[in-house]
Structure formats: C-alpha cells, structure tokens
Amino acid sequence: MIELTNPDYRILSNHSIAEVRQNLVTNQKGLFALRHFEPEEKIQDFFAAKVLSAPTYLTVQVAFDKHILLEPEFLQYINHSCNPNVFFDTEQMKVIALRQIAPGGELTFFYPSAEWDMAQPFICHCGSINCLKEIRGAAHLSKKETSHYRLTNFIQQQLHDRKIRKSA
C-alpha cells in the first residue's frame, strides 16, 4: 500500500523502526525514522544478503575486495549526507545513531565512511555547511576531510596504509 505522509512524500513501505518514503517532486527514496534514537543507540542489525568482489551503488564495503548487499534490504534507502546521523558499523554489523534522531527524520550516512573507491561517484547536494560536493570514496579525501567522520575499521586501515606508503 502506498500512502501520502505529507504533500511532499508518500510512504512506500514500513519496517517498524523506519519507513521508506519517496519524494513526490524528485522521486528520490529515503529511509525515515519512526521513533526517537539516542546517540550510539543501535538502530538495526544487518548482514550480507550477498557478497560481491566489486562495489555497486547498493553495496557497503567490508574488505578490499568484499562488498555486501544489505539485509534487511530497506537499509539500502539510507542516503548520503556530509552531515550524517547514522554509521554502518561493519565489524558489529549494526547501524548506529551518531546523534539524536527524531521521529520523521531522514536517516543518512557518509558514504566514504564505508567505501574506499565508489562504483558511482556523484555530486552531493546535501546542503550541509561542510558539504564536500563530489563524493567518490575515502580514497579521494584528504586526512583533514576524513578527520570529521566516523569511519569503518576497513577505511581507517586503508587510510593508515596510504599514509605509510606516502612516507616510505
């Protein structure tokens, strides 16, 4: 069932903690909280529905040649923001709130926090005061740019290894 939530969105699916909504102007889909979340609170466990050796626009990177399709599938609707409110902890396989999220708030994460070199780079229009504009993956960011974000262990290791290679 599709129902309108307000004049700008319609609900596509409900998943107890959040619902997938579609913007009626842009047709973009997003995941919106149905309840309040506190910082560091677990929002949702996840697992790999499928493991791929190369990235796609739907995968989350967990190792150099290991990219997972998310299960539950509705998590794929968590959009990018340069001011994210959630983090994909790929060690514990949990989506974690980075700050308070009110009911109705869109869940967003910083794509380079879990992607080294993205399959489909894009121009960001998140509107954040510190928007990076071009999102290509953590491999394309400076140390200063990555220092503002919580990063997966894999991305942290890649940044460390890059630093070692540069100093060698």
N, C-alpha and C positions, 0 to 999 in steps of 0.2 A: 504494500500500500504506500502510495506517495501522498504526503500531506504538506500543506504550507505551514511554516513556522512563523513567518512574517512576510511582508511583501517582497523581500529580497531573496529568501531561501525557501527550499522545500526539503522535507525530510525524505531521504531515500531508504534508510534502514536504521534500526535501533538496536544497540548492543549493551544494554544495561548500564554501562559506565559512560557511554558516549553514543552519539548518533552521527551518521553520515548525512551531510546536507549538501545540496547543490545550489550555487549562486544562480539565480534566475537571469542575471544580466550577463555574467561571464561564462556560465556553465561549469565553472570550476567546482570541484567537490572538495570537501574538507571534513575533518572529524571534530565534533564539538562536545565538550564535557556536559554530562547530565547531572553531575554533582560537584561539590567542592573538593578540591585536593590541596593538601598542605605541601610545602617544600619537602623533598626527599621521600614523599609518600609513593608507594608503588601504585601505578595506575593499572597496569596489565602485564601479566606474564606473556611471553611469546616463545615460539620455537620455529625451527626451519621447516616449512612445508616442502621445500625443495632446495638443494644446494647446487649452485652454478659455479663454473670456473671463471666466468667473466661477468662484469656488472651489467645490469639493465636499469632502466629508470625506476623499477619497482623493488630492487634488492637493497639489502643492507650488508655492508662488508664486515666480515668477521676474521678474515685472514688474507694473506696476499692474493691467493687465487681461490678464495672461498667467499661467495656472495649468497645470501639466503633470501628466499621469498618468505615473507612473514605469514605466520599463522598465529592468531586469528587474522584472516585476510583484511578485515576492516582497518587494521593498523596502517595499511598502505595509503590511507587517506590523510595521514598526518603530513601536512605540508611543511615546506621550508620557511624559516624566518631567521634573519640575522639577530633577532632578539627572541630566542626560543623559550618555551615554557616547559618542554619535556626533553628527556635524554633517553636514548636507547642504550641501556647497559648490556652489551653483548657478552659479558662474562657471566652475569647472573640471569641473562635473558629476561629482563624486565624493562618496561617503560616506566621511568621515574619522573615525578614532577620536579622541576627546577625552582619553581616559585609557586605562590598561591595561584590557583586556577579556580575561577568562579563558574558556577553552572552557566552554560551558554557560551563560555569562552572557547575559542578555537585552539586545539592542540597543535603545536608547531615544534619542529626541531631543526637544528642547524645541520644541514645535510653533510657538510665536510667533517662533522664530528664523528661520522661513521663511514666516510667514503674517501679514499685516497685519490683516485682519479676517476671522475664520474663518466658514465657512458653518454649522458646527455647534458652537457653544461647548459646553463641558461642565464638570462639576465633577470636579476631579482628585482621585484617591485614591492618588497615587504613594507616599505615606508619607515623602517627603523632609522633612528638618527645616525646609527653607525652601519648602515647598510653597505655591504661590500660590493654591490652591483652585479658583478659577474661571479657566478658560483660554478666552480669546476672541480672541486675536491680539495682536500687538505694539502695535497702535493703542490698546489699552486698558491698557497698562502704563506705569508711571512711569519716569522716567530711572533712578532707583535700582534698580528691578526689572530693567530691561533690562541694566544695567551688569554683572550677574553672568554674562551669557551671551555666547557667540559667536553673532553674527548674520550673516545673509547681507548682501551689499552692498546689495541692494534694501531690506531692512529698515533698515539703517543710514542709507540715503539718506532714507527716509520719516521716520525719527526726526529727522534733521537738518533736513529741510524743515518738520516740525512745530514744531521749536524756533524756526526763522526766522519762521514765521507768528505764533507767540505773542509774539515780541519786536518785531514790526512794529507 
